[in-house]
């Protein structure tokens, strides 16, 4: 009985370590490690916009902000029905939203198809409902289109990837019409920049950005290249 009891305690202890450990490698954080001021407002009306979702928005924001021609990236929520959702609501998986980013870009320097290349270079292309350790519909991969041209480009891009047989499974990302993009709370904007010591940032975000940058060397802003 004592041996059995000891074994049970060991199993419980290991399980707790796994649960506690996973909390440090999840995008589901409720606070910023530092006090964050609002982003300085810049006139973005002259730029084109594109909206993408593929896992934790902290990671995807960091990838796209390193691309030449991208002026600004906003973290937020899209794809659900809840009006003006909060991070906690989206994180529950009940609102239908996915963590997403809104990319403002200079179309004379980078085109939409190139952004699609960036998008697919920064994720596990075949992972359904999540990226890396982040699992759930709120982390699903979606290309949100605002017009027929974007829709056609995204569908064609996915078809070409699938036809190439590069992956054993089909592309997980869906192509959905954008209805509304909601910017996330201020502390989520430039999260990696403001929270360099965060365990998730170091264990997941930075490695993901580096993997993407290794495939996008011809597109990177020199000052944004991670060593």
C-alpha positions as CSV (number, residue, x, y, z in Angstrom):
1,X,0.0,0.0,0.0
2,X,2.8,2.4,0.8
3,X,4.5,1.7,-2.5
4,X,1.2,2.3,-4.3
5,X,0.7,5.5,-2.4
6,X,4.2,6.7,-3.2
7,X,3.6,5.9,-6.9
8,X,0.4,7.8,-6.9
9,X,2.0,10.9,-5.2
10,X,4.7,10.8,-7.8
11,X,2.2,10.8,-10.7
12,X,0.3,13.7,-9.1
13,X,3.5,15.6,-8.6
14,X,4.6,15.1,-12.2
15,X,1.2,16.1,-13.5
16,X,1.3,19.3,-11.5
17,X,4.8,20.1,-12.9
18,X,3.4,19.6,-16.4
19,X,0.4,21.8,-15.8
20,X,2.5,24.5,-14.2
21,X,5.1,24.3,-16.9
22,X,2.6,24.6,-19.7
23,X,1.3,27.8,-18.1
24,X,4.6,29.3,-18.8
25,X,4.7,28.3,-22.5
26,X,1.2,29.5,-23.4
27,X,0.1,32.7,-25.1
28,X,-2.8,32.8,-22.6
29,X,-1.3,35.4,-20.3
30,X,-3.6,38.0,-18.6
31,X,-1.1,40.7,-17.9
32,X,1.9,42.5,-19.4
33,X,5.1,42.3,-17.4
34,X,5.6,46.0,-17.8
35,X,3.5,49.1,-17.9
36,X,2.6,49.8,-21.5
37,X,1.7,53.1,-23.0
38,X,-0.6,53.4,-25.9
39,X,0.9,53.3,-29.4
40,X,1.6,56.6,-30.9
41,X,-1.2,57.2,-33.4
42,X,0.1,57.3,-37.0
43,X,-2.0,58.2,-40.1
44,X,-2.3,54.8,-41.7
45,X,-5.0,55.7,-44.3
46,X,-2.6,55.7,-47.2
47,X,-1.6,52.1,-46.6
48,X,-3.2,48.9,-47.7
49,X,-4.6,46.5,-45.1
50,X,-4.6,42.7,-44.7
51,X,-5.8,40.6,-41.8
52,X,-4.4,37.2,-40.8
53,X,-4.7,34.7,-37.9
54,X,-2.3,31.9,-37.1
55,X,-1.9,31.2,-33.4
56,X,-0.7,33.7,-30.8
57,X,-0.9,37.2,-32.1
58,X,2.2,38.2,-30.3
59,X,4.3,35.9,-32.5
60,X,2.6,36.8,-35.8
61,X,2.8,40.5,-35.1
62,X,6.6,40.1,-34.5
63,X,7.0,38.2,-37.8
64,X,5.2,40.8,-40.0
65,X,6.7,43.8,-38.3
66,X,10.1,42.6,-39.5
67,X,9.1,42.7,-43.2
68,X,10.1,45.6,-45.5
69,X,7.1,47.6,-46.6
70,X,5.1,46.8,-43.5
71,X,4.4,50.1,-41.7
72,X,2.3,48.9,-38.7
73,X,0.8,45.7,-37.3
74,X,-2.0,45.7,-34.8
75,X,-2.9,42.6,-32.6
76,X,-6.6,41.9,-32.2
77,X,-9.5,39.6,-32.8
78,X,-11.6,38.6,-35.8
79,X,-13.9,35.8,-37.1
80,X,-16.4,35.8,-34.3
81,X,-19.8,37.3,-33.5
82,X,-19.2,38.9,-30.1
83,X,-19.1,42.7,-30.3
84,X,-15.9,44.3,-29.0
85,X,-14.7,41.1,-27.3
86,X,-12.1,41.0,-24.5
87,X,-9.0,38.9,-24.3
88,X,-10.5,36.8,-21.6
89,X,-13.7,36.2,-23.7
90,X,-11.7,35.2,-26.8
91,X,-9.4,33.0,-24.7
92,X,-12.4,31.0,-23.5
93,X,-13.0,29.9,-27.0
94,X,-16.7,30.8,-26.8
95,X,-16.9,33.9,-28.9
96,X,-15.8,32.4,-32.2
97,X,-13.0,34.9,-32.6
98,X,-9.4,34.0,-33.4
99,X,-6.4,36.0,-32.3
100,X,-5.5,38.0,-35.4
101,X,-3.3,40.8,-36.7
102,X,-4.1,43.7,-39.0
103,X,-1.2,44.5,-41.3
104,X,-0.8,48.0,-42.8
105,X,1.6,47.8,-45.7
106,X,3.0,49.9,-48.6
107,X,1.8,48.1,-51.7
108,X,4.6,49.7,-53.7
109,X,7.2,47.8,-51.6
110,X,5.4,44.6,-50.7
111,X,2.4,43.0,-52.4
112,X,-0.4,40.8,-51.0
113,X,1.0,37.6,-52.5
114,X,4.3,38.3,-50.7
115,X,2.4,38.7,-47.4
116,X,0.9,35.3,-48.1
117,X,4.4,33.9,-48.3
118,X,5.3,35.6,-45.0
119,X,2.1,34.2,-43.5
120,X,2.8,30.6,-44.4
121,X,6.5,30.8,-43.5
122,X,5.6,31.7,-39.9
123,X,3.5,28.7,-38.9
124,X,3.0,25.0,-38.8
125,X,1.0,24.9,-42.0
126,X,-1.0,21.8,-41.3
127,X,-1.8,22.2,-37.6
128,X,-5.5,22.5,-37.1
129,X,-7.0,24.8,-34.4
130,X,-3.7,26.0,-33.0
131,X,0.0,26.7,-33.4
132,X,2.7,25.1,-31.3
133,X,1.6,24.8,-27.7
134,X,-1.5,27.1,-28.2
135,X,-4.5,24.9,-28.9
136,X,-8.2,25.9,-29.5
137,X,-10.3,27.6,-32.1
138,X,-9.1,31.0,-30.8
139,X,-5.7,30.0,-32.3
140,X,-6.9,28.7,-35.6
141,X,-5.3,29.8,-38.9
142,X,-7.4,32.1,-41.1
143,X,-6.7,34.3,-44.0
144,X,-9.3,37.1,-43.8
145,X,-10.1,38.6,-47.2
146,X,-11.7,42.1,-47.8
147,X,-12.3,41.8,-51.5
148,X,-12.5,39.3,-54.4
149,X,-8.8,39.8,-55.4
150,X,-7.6,38.8,-51.9
151,X,-10.0,35.9,-51.8
152,X,-8.8,34.5,-55.2
153,X,-5.1,35.1,-54.3
154,X,-5.4,33.3,-51.0
155,X,-7.4,30.3,-52.4
156,X,-4.9,30.0,-55.3
157,X,-1.9,30.1,-52.9
158,X,-3.3,27.3,-50.8
159,X,-4.2,25.2,-53.8
160,X,-0.6,25.5,-55.0
161,X,0.8,24.5,-51.6
162,X,-1.5,21.4,-51.6
163,X,-0.6,20.5,-55.1
164,X,3.1,20.7,-54.4
165,X,2.7,17.8,-51.9
166,X,5.2,19.5,-49.7
167,X,3.3,18.4,-46.6
168,X,1.7,15.1,-45.8
169,X,-1.5,16.8,-44.6
170,X,-3.5,19.6,-46.4
171,X,-3.1,23.2,-45.4
172,X,-5.1,23.9,-42.3
173,X,-5.8,27.6,-42.9
174,X,-9.2,28.7,-44.1
175,X,-10.1,31.7,-46.2
176,X,-12.9,33.7,-44.7
177,X,-14.5,37.0,-45.4
178,X,-13.5,39.7,-42.9
179,X,-16.5,41.2,-41.1
180,X,-14.9,43.1,-38.3
181,X,-11.4,43.4,-36.8
182,X,-11.2,44.4,-33.1
183,X,-7.9,45.8,-31.8
184,X,-6.7,44.0,-28.7
185,X,-6.1,45.6,-25.4
186,X,-3.1,48.1,-25.3
187,X,-0.8,45.7,-23.3
188,X,-0.9,43.2,-26.2
189,X,0.5,45.6,-28.7
190,X,4.2,45.1,-29.3
191,X,4.1,42.6,-26.5
192,X,7.4,41.0,-27.3
193,X,9.2,44.4,-27.3
194,X,7.7,45.3,-23.9
195,X,8.1,41.8,-22.3
196,X,11.5,40.4,-23.4
197,X,11.9,38.3,-20.3
198,X,8.5,36.7,-20.5
199,X,9.0,32.8,-20.6
200,X,6.6,32.4,-23.5
201,X,8.3,35.1,-25.5
202,X,11.7,33.4,-25.0
203,X,10.4,29.9,-25.3
204,X,8.0,30.2,-28.2
205,X,7.7,33.7,-29.8
206,X,11.4,34.4,-30.5
207,X,12.1,30.9,-31.9
208,X,9.1,31.2,-34.1
209,X,10.1,34.6,-35.5
210,X,13.6,33.3,-36.1
211,X,12.3,30.3,-38.0
212,X,10.2,32.5,-40.2
213,X,13.1,35.0,-40.8
214,X,15.4,32.2,-41.9
215,X,13.0,31.7,-44.8
216,X,12.4,35.4,-45.5
217,X,15.9,36.8,-45.7
218,X,15.2,38.8,-48.8
219,X,12.3,40.6,-47.2
220,X,13.6,41.6,-43.8
221,X,14.2,45.0,-42.4
222,X,17.9,44.9,-41.3
223,X,17.1,46.4,-37.9
224,X,14.4,43.8,-37.2
225,X,16.6,40.7,-37.8
226,X,16.9,38.5,-34.7
227,X,20.3,37.1,-34.0
